[in-house]
Amino acid sequence: MPERRFNWPMALAISVAVLCIAALFVFRWAIDAPGRYASGAAREARETAATAAHGLAEVGRAAATALEGILMVRPRVVVGERTIVEQQTSVTKLVLVERDFEVTREMENTFLRSTKRLSLRGRFRAAAGFDLGQAFTVVVEDNRILVVVPQPKVLGVEMRDYEAAEDRDGLWNKITPEDREQATRELLNTARSRAGELGLPKAAEDELRKRLASVAASFPGKPVELEIRQPEKRPPSGGGML
């Protein structure tokens, strides 16, 4: 029986081929490793951002519910650039303070030494707060909850009732219906002017801050801050010189 000889050249060729294939796989793995790592890191970052955004959205919805409970109106809530709660449009005014006061208006007229006198005393109620025709927005951020409102102002003056403290005709200089209408208009104008002197806008701001402080305890780690937005300045109208 003839003796079988081991084919060393063939074995060497096969070994070299196996080593080359293994080296190729190792090389490809080393090249693709950064891409695999970056893809995994990006995916993890996206998942983390989505989780954080979801958490902020939940905080925003909770803040909207809490503010609606103390203010009886739902604000617009924004997280990032996305609105997650729309502002309630059926309520146009947020009244936070009211104050009753009295105003007196007197009229006296003399004609040919005949004097007529009319003195009206009116009881009024002024309401102050925020005009919700402008933005009422809650911005939820990582480290705070920002409540944005317009400037507080006197929202209305209502006449509750009035009486004539003095109503006296002259001998021939009589009080006319036009006199009474004029005196009533002046009484209303005086009341509106007086309401602006009662400090009601500042009282409305203080009341809002007080109510927001009662809500802040529900959001530990996220202070509730108030921003009063200044009205936009409009350029003066009118044409220039040519």
KARAKA-V186105 format. One record per backbone hydrogen bond with DSSP energy under -0.5 kcal/mol. NH is the residue of the N-H (numbers start at 1). CO is the residue of the C=O. If there is no record, write none. Layout:
((NH	CO) (NH	CO))
This chain:
((8	6) (11	7) (12	8) (13	9) (14	10) (15	11) (16	12) (17	13) (18	14) (19	15) (20	16) (21	17) (22	18) (23	19) (24	20) (25	21) (26	22) (27	23) (28	24) (29	25) (30	26) (31	27) (32	28) (33	29) (34	30) (35	31) (36	32) (37	33) (38	34) (39	35) (40	36) (41	37) (42	38) (43	39) (44	40) (45	41) (46	42) (47	43) (48	44) (49	45) (50	46) (51	47) (52	48) (53	49) (54	50) (55	51) (56	52) (57	53) (58	54) (59	55) (60	56) (61	57) (62	58) (63	59) (64	60) (65	61) (66	62) (67	63) (68	64) (69	65) (70	66) (71	67) (72	68) (76	136) (77	85) (78	138) (79	82) (80	140) (82	79) (84	77) (84	82) (85	77) (88	74) (92	90) (94	130) (95	93) (96	94) (96	128) (97	128) (99	126) (101	124) (103	122) (105	120) (107	118) (109	116) (111	114) (114	111) (115	113) (116	109) (117	168) (118	107) (119	166) (120	105) (121	163) (122	103) (123	161) (124	101) (124	122) (125	158) (126	99) (127	156) (128	97) (129	153) (130	94) (132	92) (132	130) (133	92) (134	131) (137	148) (138	76) (139	137) (139	146) (140	78) (140	138) (141	139) (141	144) (145	223) (146	139) (147	145) (147	225) (148	137) (148	146) (149	147) (149	227) (153	129) (155	127) (155	153) (156	127) (158	125) (160	123) (160	158) (161	123) (163	121) (165	119) (165	163) (166	119) (168	117) (170	173) (174	172) (180	176) (181	177) (182	178) (183	179) (184	180) (185	181) (186	182) (187	183) (188	184) (189	185) (190	186) (191	187) (192	188) (193	189) (194	190) (195	191) (196	192) (197	194) (198	195) (200	195) (203	199) (204	200) (205	201) (206	202) (207	203) (208	204) (209	205) (210	206) (211	207) (212	208) (213	209) (214	210) (215	211) (215	212) (216	212) (217	213) (218	215) (219	216) (222	219) (223	143) (225	145) (225	223) (227	147) (229	149) (229	227) (234	232))
